[in-house]
Amino acid sequence: MDEKQYSKLIDKEVQNLPIYVYYYTQQPNLAVTTIYQYLTEYRRFFDWLRNTPADVEDPKKGNLSNAKSNKEIELSTLEHLRAVDIQSYLKFLSIRENKQSTRDSKKTINRTINALRSLYHYLTVTADVEDGEPYFYRNVMLKVPIEKGTKESIAYRNAKYQPMLYTGEKKHAWLDFLSNTYEHTLSNRARSSFLFNKERDIAVIALLLASGIRVSELARLNLKDLNLRERSILVIRKGNKKDAPLIADWAMPYIKDYLAIRTERYSPDKQEQALFLTRYGGKAKRIATNTVERFVSRYSEAFPEGDRTTPHKLRHSLGTELYEDSKDVMVVATQLGHTGISATDQYIQQSKMDKQRSALNKTK
């Protein structure tokens, strides 16, 4: 989905939530995707508050909130919740079945915790109401720890995800497969759909591999953000940080092939400035992140020499190659837009593993 679609969904959610949640969404530096995900968490949490007894031993005393709708849930309800109430909610999430007939994972529950932490931080610290004070001071979420998962070493994660990386000749073989072979494996109907978006999809994959940008950053790109002469792009990183990562030279022909057919193929309105387009409802629109995620998964799964991968693993692919070639963590951090070098630890560890393998093979 693009930002306009997310904004519509956000407006719909906010209409059924308390006014203080609306004010929460107006804070700067909150991505629309994060706002929408967090609002769905608040809706789910408020539903639970209105349907859960305040005293399980005496349900007649009423629920944690007796509001008739989520919009009417009072601040005092949030202010006086106990840590045990929050833990009960998290337990409820962990044992109930979701829409996919599975139970929420620890990662999903941690997203719930982070969403509630963010709201409580706003209500107890950031908010500046009429008297210059926050809504209240008691933050129950400070007593709720993040769920701990199974610990994995960097070496374990690297070994686990190595098959999903597309580096060196493997990435070029994949792109060649998509350019020349993939369409011949498809039915007539599937082939027609693939050929319509072929140049776009290959350009997207090439750009992800050659720049290391996030899929959300790619979807937000406009035509003016692409500098063909300097072989760079302007992106908005996390926290609204502006950056200008470079593009590897080998990817430029794929990008130019797409630009050559963009206008004639997708017929965008003059005001549509999105770099990567899709046709939906007979109209050219900005490509959505889930569209990219779907075709990256589909194309990588079809590639005989590779494994199913994700846009995020394509980002890691470039990080791995950059460190292997430069042995400079700052080169990796600068290209990928890391605010610190700790995020590059996985690439350093991979290099050490290669050195360890070389030394191991010398033993007799």
Disulfide bonds with the S-S distance in Angstrom:
none
